[in-house]
Amino acid sequence: MTSSQGRVAVVTGASSGIGRAIALALAGEGWIVVLTARDSKALESLAAEIQGSGGIAHVIPGDLRSADGPEHVIDEAIARLGRIDLLVANAGVYVRKRPWETTAGDYRASMELNFFGSVRPILRVLPHMLERRSGQIVGISSVDGKKGLTYDIVYVPTKFALTGFLDVLRQELRGTGVAVTTVLPGRVDTPMIGDLKVPAVSPKISSEAVARAVIRGVRRRSAEVLVPYWSSKALVVISAASARLGDWVIRTFRLEGHTFKT
């Protein structure tokens, strides 16, 4: 995408955290931004902020776990604006438990939002992009989707599934004009993990840092974006070379972090 001016981007999970930061960054680049999440009041506030800075934003509230929520958002965005050039699939939830504390329901609920909440809007927008032979899909996964951390046993499978889906989708869409970018952030300083204390060797990064990485990935039509790059890349490479060595790194540096409850 050589110019973002006037292009349409849909951002899911836009009411707070990473999604909010991405929406602001895209608007600053000249994108027409479609904001979606369950919290309509937060979306309206964000839209007002974008418009107050000279940007263009549309609010389409939706629950990505509902029967037709993701499909409705995509259909409504196309009906209003005629096109979608970029879909940022960002919505998600973080669950922190030990294996013996979990139930099958925990995994189903997490998968419904973290995996299907991204896959469903992607599948809905895909025919539209393929017909136009143009577009980009950005999926916000996690470094946890490459190497799992202890305490994240409910969260990790959803991100591994999303990372795998996006990896194959990128290969399948080669030559179609539609790009796929997988974004793999480390721990991000959002309300979702507000009570999580992490070691100094692996500090939380800001939502704005992730948003800047997303903008770079969109400009370059990158296959994968790791953020922060070097520490995340090191963990992924070490774990690929030796699973036990990766385990040792996590254990030694307490990368899982801790809460007041653990």
Secondary structure, 3 states (H helix, E strand, C coil): CCCCCCCEEEEECCCCHHHHHHHHHHHHCCCEEEEECCCHHHHHHHHHHHHHCCCEEEECCCCCCCCCHHHHHHHHHHHHHCCCCEEEECCCCCCCECHHHCCHHHHHHHHHHHCHHHHHHHHHHHHHHHHHCCEEEEEECCHHHCCCCCCECCHHHHHHHHHHHHHHHHHHCCCCCEEEEEEEECCECCHHHCCCECCCCCCCECHHHHHHHHHHHHHHCCCEEEECHHHHHHHHHHHHHCHHHHHHHHHHCCCCCECCCC
